[in-house]
Amino acid sequence: MQQVAEWLRAAEHTVIFTGAGMSTESGLPDFRSKDRGLWEKFNPDELANVDALLNNTEEFVDFYRFRLREVNKYTPHAGHHTLAKWERQGLIDGIITQNVDGFHTDAGNETVHELHGTFRRFHCHECGKTYERDAYLDGHVTCTCGGTIRPGIVLFGETLPQTTFSAAEQLTMKADLFIVLGSSLSVTPANMFPAVAKQNGAKLVIINREPTVMDYMADRCIHGQNIKHVLNEIDALLENSK
């Protein structure tokens, strides 16, 4: 931890990359975890895609209203708030995340690039008109134009938002320290960012409960620990060094 704290203190541009492991520590189950109510009620492989939105609209809406209710049960944990604190202090430049729960923004981070979109925003699939997520939960699922209202997340069959992807890439290119939190780094093209950072000369730190496919290129790996506890320990070392 001491080494990571020293790197963080010395870095000019630090970028954080987060995956599902960051959110599960808030209690939010992994989307892919089959030992949860989601898979008892729905098959995400059949519904989390554009085809279901267009051709199985009623079940698509039921599925995403269920997912939104699940997300609303949970809040950012201490680790999210530590990252927000570090951004305010100028220790990190921003966050690139694979998560769609919006917890980084809820915790107070301002520079957040959500590669797969977010449950914080809803819009009509036809005309693009935006809607509040509370309205969606209350049953407002059809736009005034007649189109279907959907969450602002990337469905299977859709490409990642190019503007967000480009902004994340630009942020990564500036990094001299790149820290991965809670990602197996097995999903492409999102997993290109730590590789690009490393190839561009940045130190790479991977903090994940299990080993990842990119551990071999990391300067430091931390496994088997809660992310929020690791971040809290690093933050304490930073505070004690002032």
N, C-alpha and C positions, 0 to 999 in steps of 0.2 A: 504493500500500500504506500509505503514511504516513497518508493521510486516513482509511482504514478503521480503522487502529490507533487513531487519535485518537477516532473515533466509538465504537469498542468500549470504550475506556477511559472515555469520558464517559457512555455509556449506562447507564440504570438497569435496563432490561429488554431483553436481547438474546435473540432466538430464531433458531435455525439450522434451515434446511429443506434436506433432502438428497434427491437422486434417484440414478438409476443411475450417473451419472458419478462419484459418490463411491465406489461399490463397484468399478467397473471398474479403478480405479487400484490395487486390491489384486490384480488379475489376473482377477477373476471376470467372465466374459463377460456382456454385456448379454443379458437374457432374449430380447430381440427380434432379436439379432444372428443372421443366418442362416449366417454363415461359421464355424460351430462344430458340435461333435459332436451337440449336442442336436437340431438340425434334421435331422441325418442319420439319427437313430434314431426321432424322434418328430415329430409335428406339434402344437406347443403350442396352436394355435388350436382343435384338436379335443379336446384332453385337459385343458386347464386350466380346466375348467368343471364345474358341478354335474351336468350331464347325463352326462358321462363317468364321474364318480364313481358314479352310480347305475346306469348301463346298460352301461358298459365298464370295469368295476371293475379287472380284471386289468391292462389296459394303463395305466389311470390310476395304479395303484400302481407299476408298473414305471417310469413316467415320473417320478413324484415321488421314488422311491428314487434314480433316476439324478440328478435335480436336487440332492438332498441330498448325494450323494457329490461332486458338483461343488462345492457350497458348502463342504464340509468340507476341500477341498484348499487353501483360502485363509484368510487371517487379516487382521485390521484392519491398515491401513497407518499411517504416521506421522501423517497428517492426522486419523484417528480418535482417536489418542492425544492429539493437541493439543486436540481438542474436549473430551475427558475432563478434561484438565488445566484448561482454561478453566472448566469447570463446577465443579471443586473450588475454583478460585480465586474463584468467584462472578462471573465475567465473562459467562457465559451462563446463562439460566434453564432452557433445555431444548432438545430437538431434536424436530422433526417430520420423519418420514422416509417416503418411498415405498418404501424397500427392505425386503426380507423376510429378509435374511441374518443379522440380529442382531449385526452387527459393532460398532455403537455401544455396545451393552450389553457385548459381549465386551471392548471397549477400556476400559470403566469408567464410561461415562455412566450416570446413574441416572434422569434424567427424559427418557424417550424415548417418543414417541407414534408407534407404527408403524401408519400408516394402512391398509396392506394386509396386516397381520398379520405373522407371523414363523415362520421355520423352527426357532426355538428350542423351540417347543411343538407337540405332537401330541395329537389327541384323537379319540374315537369320534364319527363323524358322527351316530349315532343317539342315544346316551345321554350323550355329552359327557365320558366318563371320560378322564383325561389319561394320556399315555404318554411315555416318554423317546425322544428321536430316535435314540439308538443302538439301541434295541430295534427300531425301525422299519427301520433299515438291516439288522439281523440277520434280518429276515423276519417280525417280529411285526406283522402288518398287519390282523389281525381281532380285534375286541374280545371280551371274555368274553360280551357280550350278543349277539354275532353280527354286530354292525355293522362297518363298514369304518373303520379308523383312517386319519386324514388329517392333513396338516400344518395348522397354525393360521394359514393364510394365506387371503386373500380370493380366492375363485375367481370367474371370469367368471359372471355370473348372480346373484351375491350382493352385498348392500349393504355399504358400509364399516361397521365396528363403531361404533355410535353413541356409545358411551361414550368411545372413543378420539378420535373426530372432535370431540366436544363439548369434551373436555379440550384438544385442540389449538387449537380456536377460542378458548377462554378464554385460553390462553397467548398466542396471537397478538394478542388485543385489548389486552394489557398492554404489548406490545412498543413500544419507541421506536427500536429498531434490529432489522431483519429481514434475515438473510443467507441467500441461496440458494446451495447448493453442488451442482453437477453435475446440474441438472435442466433439461430443455428447456421446462418449464412448459406443456406441451401437453396434459396429462392432467387431465381434470375428474373430480370436484370438487376434487382435491388442489390444483390451481393457484389456488384461491380465496384461499388463506392469504396469499401475498405481496400480493395485491390488497387484501385486507381490512386488512392491516398498513399499507400505504401510505395507504389512504383514512382510516385512523385516526390519521394523523400521523407514522408511523414513517419513518425513513430506510430505503431499500431498496437493498441491495447484491446484485448477481447475479454469481456467479463460475461460469462454465461454458465449456467448450472452444469451443462454437459459440454464435452469437447466439441469443437466445430471443424468443418472441413478446411478452414483457413488458419487454424492454429499454427501451422508450420511457418507462416509468414509473419506472425505477430512478434513484437518485441517483449510483450508481457501478456500472459494468460492467467486469469483467475477463474477457477471452477469450483462448483460445489457450495457456493455461498449465495445468500440473498443479495440481490443488487442494491436494495435500499440500505442494507447494513454496510456494504462495501463503500457506497457513496457517502454515507454518514461518517465512516472512519476516515476517508480521504478528506472530507470537509473539516473534520476535527483537526487533522494534521495541518491543513492549510491555516486554520484559525490560530493554532498554537505557534505557528511560525511567524505570525505578524509581529 
